[in-house]
Amino acid sequence: MSVHCFTPAGTGFGYRDGVLCAEEVPLPQIAAAYGTPCYVYSRAALEAAYAGYVSALAGRNALICYAVKANSNLAILNLFARLGGGFDIVSGGELARVLTAGGDAAKVVFSGVGKSPDEMRAALAAGILCFNVESASELATLNDVAGSMGKRAPVSLRVNPDVDPKTHPYIATGLRSTKFGIPFEEALPLYRRARDLPHIDIHGIDCHIGSQLLDPAPAAEAAARLLGLVDALAGEGIALSHIDVGGGMGIRYRDEAAPAASEYLAPLLGVLAGRRERLLFEPGRSLVGNAGLLLARVAVLKHGAEKNFAVVDAAMNDLARPALYEAWHDIVTVEVSPGGAAAKPYEVVGPVCESGDFLGHDRPLAVDEGDLLAILSAGAYGMAMSSNYNSRPRAAEVVVDGGRVHLVRERERIEQLFAGERVLP
C-alpha cells in the first residue's frame, strides 16, 4: 500500500491514512527493511528540540552540553556537534564516542563520581573544557595525574545544593543523601584547597539536581544557592569563568504537563540575569526522548482468565526503564484499521525469562499476532541502557530524515555476543 506521510507540528511522528510514520516514512517500511525490534529516531525532532534551547538562550553567553548518557549513538552526537553543541560525559568511553563523532573536546565537561586516572589522562590529552569534580579524593588524584603529564587540569566543583527535585528517587541527584557532588557546606573549603594545588586551574562551579524535572522552581532554587557561593568565592579572590546549572528538564511520557525549554529556563535565567560568567546547560532527555521510538512486532497473544498477554519481540534488555523505574511509555498500534476488532487490555511483555520483563501494563490494544507496535518516547535511556541479557542481540537503530532512512547501528549478530570470550584449556 502506498502511504503519503506527513510530520505533525512539534514531533517527528504521526499517523497518515491509518499508518504511523516517522517523518515521511511509514514504520512498516522500516520494519520490512531493518527488522524488529528497531529504534527509530527523527532528525527533525532532534533538531527542533535543540533549536528550542538555542532560542531560549538567545543573547546569552551560553553553551549547551548534551548529556551523552541519554543516547550515545554516533549519528546523534555528530548531529549535535554540527549544530554547535558541547557534551557532558561521564566516562572515557563517552569521551571516545564524542571525539569519534566529530565533537569538539574544548566543549566537553566531564562529570561522574568515579573517574579513573586513565580516564583523566585521556581527557587531559584531548583538551576538554572542564572536569566536574565530585570529591576531595578526585581533586587530589586529578592534581597528581595532571602533574605527571606536565599539565594543569581545568576544574569545576559539582556542588550538592540539597534541593528536592521532586522526581523519582532513582534519578534525584541533588539531595544530601545521594552519592553525587560535594556537600554545600564543604564546597568553600575545597575551593580553597583547589586554589593551592599546583596542577589545578579553577574554572567554574557545577550542580545537577536530577532528571525528568517538570517544575522549574527547584532548579532555580539550586541556581540561587550556587550564586551565593560564587559571590563568596569572588570575595576570596577566586573568580569563576562559568556557572554550570546541569540539565534534567522533563518530557511528556503519559499525561505530564512538560514545559518547553523557554518555560523551563525562564526562572533559571531570571536568577542568573546580569552575570558575567558563561552559562552551561546539560540537557539530555529533553533533546532526544520524544525524538525516538522502539518498533516491535507482536509474536504471541495469550488470552487468560485474569490477564491477556501480548508477547512482543522487544524486551527489558532493549528498553529497561519500565522494569527499572516502573516507567510509563505509551504503546500504540502502527496500523489502525477502522472498524477492526475491539481493543482488549493487554500486558505488553517480552520473551526474556523474568516476570519483570514488561513494557506496559493493562494497555488497551486491538492487535493480532504479527502486528507492529510502537513504544513511544524511547529516544532517551533506551538503546543507551540496553543489554545482552538472555544472550539477546541488541536492536538496530535508524534515523529518518524526511523521506530518507539511515541505518546508524546495525543489528547485533549472535556470534558478536561471545566473540571476545574464551573456553578453558
Secondary structure, 3 states (H helix, E strand, C coil): CCCCCCCCCCCCEEEECCEEEECCEEHHHHHHHHCCCEEEEEHHHHHHHHHHHHHHCCCCCEEEEEEHHHCCCHHHHHHHHHCCCEEEECCHHHHHHHHHCCCCHHHEEECCCCCCHHHHHHHHHHCCCEEEECCHHHHHHHHHHHHHCCCCEEEEEEEECCCCCCCCHHHECCCCCCCCCEEHHHHHHHHHHHHHCCCEEEEEEECCCECCECCCHHHHHHHHHHHHHHHHHHHCCCCCCEEECCCCECCCCCCCCCCCHHHHHHHHHHHCCCCCCEEEECCCHHHHHHHEEEEEEEEEEEECCCCEEEEECCCCCCCCHHHHHCCCCCEEECECCCCCCCCEEEEEECCCCCCCCEEEEEEEECCCCCCEEEECCCCCCCHHHCCCHHHCCCCEEEEEECCEEEEEECCCCHHHHCCCCCCCC
